[in-house]
Amino acid sequence: MLTRALLAALLVLACAPDASAHKVLLNAWGEGRTLAAEIGFSDGSPGAGAKITVADAATGETLLRGVADGAGFFEAELPGEALERGHDLRVVGNAGAGHRAETLVPASEFAGVAPAAPAAVASADGGGAAAPTGLAPGELEALVRAAVREELRPLRRELEAQGGGGPELGTVLGGIGYIFGLAGVAALADNRRRRKASGGR
Amino acid sequence: MHISEGVLSAPVLLAGGGAALAGTWAGLRRLDHDQLITAATLSSAFFVGSLVHVPLGPSSVHLLLNGLLGMILGWAAFPCILVALLLQALLFQFGGLTVLGVNTVNVAVPAILCRLLLAGQLRAGGRRAAVAGFLGGAGAVLGTALMAALSLTFTDEGFLGAARLIVAAHVPVMLIEGLVTMFAVGALARMYPSVLGLGCAAGADAAREARPC
């Protein structure tokens, strides 16, 4: 009776539609000379105020330190020498209360990015009115890059939100199965021990 | 309440692992044959409970149910919690394998302490058992929050900073689990005192007559 009630409660819990998880998700990627990161929990809440540290994965040297904004985003420009060295970057996010995640950004994400800041990035903000013919090839490239990055951002966020959902029902039921299987093994061992004890007497 | 991999230093991890081994051994010795199915069911409830998100807190908080396990199973809750946390680490990537010991101790020890402190009230049955259930359910969550903060003492967060954050986030969980444990333990003390493992003489008189053990 009790077991049956508890099992029913379990099933209800397992099928709860807003069942969600408690895993720290950290994504980081290169956007030109900037390193961008997003931190959040697998239930969809952002890791606002989380501490983000970016280090050179090969030397361990800390390159950047910062705090994620209210939406869990972090963006900072990488130092030029870090880009020149071309090492992978280790990004660590700490959302407090023991919630930590880390991820590796391969150096290839920054391949082909000039270590020296192209002036075009700065002029892209105010230079919208300039005639296209007046742009140097480098400036045009930077403009396109910035525009595409802005356009892709919501798409990227959506993709990550889909991939980072809670565990699937099959996994949950599998875990419950493991637990009851273990209990069965324990019962078997216990039975055998009892039978031996009574048989020996 | 799961501390992630890479947060704690090696001595803290080792101490947690050792304490978890000792507690699991003690728990397995006290795990009675008749308790096995109750233990497995409660262990599954704990395993699934971490998926139930409580939307009231300032950050991401989920149910723990450790007080429920502790109040019903006593020491036997230790191996149950270890197994459930192991499966959560493997299947859900909550916490991690190196922090498994620390997380198990943080969750199991307060739950068992509550049971040891409140066993007398449970034995009394009736309303006192229900009140003990509430205190056990809420107290175990509070204890786990404090234990988690204690584990973070030697990180750059420090005990006080972490404790403030974690305890505040878990106030709604304490209330929910206090109520859940109150109803569960109250009903068990009334109808099936033997499930609580308090021995025959312990049950309320009416229950003993209705269901001799």
HADDOCK unambig.tbl for C-alpha pairs under 7 A between the chains (distance, minus, plus):
assign (segid A and resid 3 and name CA) (segid B and resid 38 and name CA) 6.83 0.50 0.50
assign (segid A and resid 10 and name CA) (segid B and resid 45 and name CA) 5.97 0.50 0.50
assign (segid A and resid 13 and name CA) (segid B and resid 48 and name CA) 6.98 0.50 0.50
assign (segid A and resid 14 and name CA) (segid B and resid 48 and name CA) 6.49 0.50 0.50
assign (segid A and resid 19 and name CA) (segid B and resid 51 and name CA) 5.35 0.50 0.50
assign (segid A and resid 19 and name CA) (segid B and resid 52 and name CA) 5.01 0.50 0.50
assign (segid A and resid 19 and name CA) (segid B and resid 53 and name CA) 6.20 0.50 0.50
assign (segid A and resid 20 and name CA) (segid B and resid 51 and name CA) 5.04 0.50 0.50
assign (segid A and resid 20 and name CA) (segid B and resid 52 and name CA) 6.06 0.50 0.50
assign (segid A and resid 20 and name CA) (segid B and resid 53 and name CA) 5.70 0.50 0.50
assign (segid A and resid 21 and name CA) (segid B and resid 50 and name CA) 7.00 0.50 0.50
assign (segid A and resid 21 and name CA) (segid B and resid 51 and name CA) 5.01 0.50 0.50
assign (segid A and resid 21 and name CA) (segid B and resid 53 and name CA) 6.95 0.50 0.50
assign (segid A and resid 22 and name CA) (segid B and resid 60 and name CA) 6.61 0.50 0.50
assign (segid A and resid 22 and name CA) (segid B and resid 94 and name CA) 6.63 0.50 0.50
assign (segid A and resid 23 and name CA) (segid B and resid 93 and name CA) 6.79 0.50 0.50
assign (segid A and resid 23 and name CA) (segid B and resid 94 and name CA) 5.54 0.50 0.50
assign (segid A and resid 41 and name CA) (segid B and resid 60 and name CA) 7.00 0.50 0.50
assign (segid A and resid 45 and name CA) (segid B and resid 60 and name CA) 6.88 0.50 0.50
assign (segid A and resid 97 and name CA) (segid B and resid 162 and name CA) 5.57 0.50 0.50
assign (segid A and resid 97 and name CA) (segid B and resid 165 and name CA) 6.96 0.50 0.50
assign (segid A and resid 97 and name CA) (segid B and resid 166 and name CA) 6.28 0.50 0.50
assign (segid A and resid 98 and name CA) (segid B and resid 3 and name CA) 4.43 0.50 0.50
assign (segid A and resid 98 and name CA) (segid B and resid 4 and name CA) 5.74 0.50 0.50
assign (segid A and resid 98 and name CA) (segid B and resid 7 and name CA) 6.32 0.50 0.50
assign (segid A and resid 99 and name CA) (segid B and resid 3 and name CA) 6.03 0.50 0.50
assign (segid A and resid 99 and name CA) (segid B and resid 4 and name CA) 5.45 0.50 0.50
assign (segid A and resid 100 and name CA) (segid B and resid 4 and name CA) 5.56 0.50 0.50
assign (segid A and resid 100 and name CA) (segid B and resid 7 and name CA) 6.71 0.50 0.50
assign (segid A and resid 167 and name CA) (segid B and resid 92 and name CA) 6.09 0.50 0.50
assign (segid A and resid 171 and name CA) (segid B and resid 91 and name CA) 6.65 0.50 0.50
assign (segid A and resid 175 and name CA) (segid B and resid 87 and name CA) 6.29 0.50 0.50
assign (segid A and resid 176 and name CA) (segid B and resid 44 and name CA) 5.34 0.50 0.50
assign (segid A and resid 179 and name CA) (segid B and resid 40 and name CA) 6.03 0.50 0.50
assign (segid A and resid 179 and name CA) (segid B and resid 44 and name CA) 6.52 0.50 0.50
assign (segid A and resid 180 and name CA) (segid B and resid 40 and name CA) 5.68 0.50 0.50
assign (segid A and resid 183 and name CA) (segid B and resid 36 and name CA) 6.18 0.50 0.50
assign (segid A and resid 183 and name CA) (segid B and resid 37 and name CA) 6.92 0.50 0.50
assign (segid A and resid 183 and name CA) (segid B and resid 40 and name CA) 5.99 0.50 0.50
assign (segid A and resid 187 and name CA) (segid B and resid 33 and name CA) 6.88 0.50 0.50
assign (segid A and resid 190 and name CA) (segid B and resid 33 and name CA) 6.99 0.50 0.50
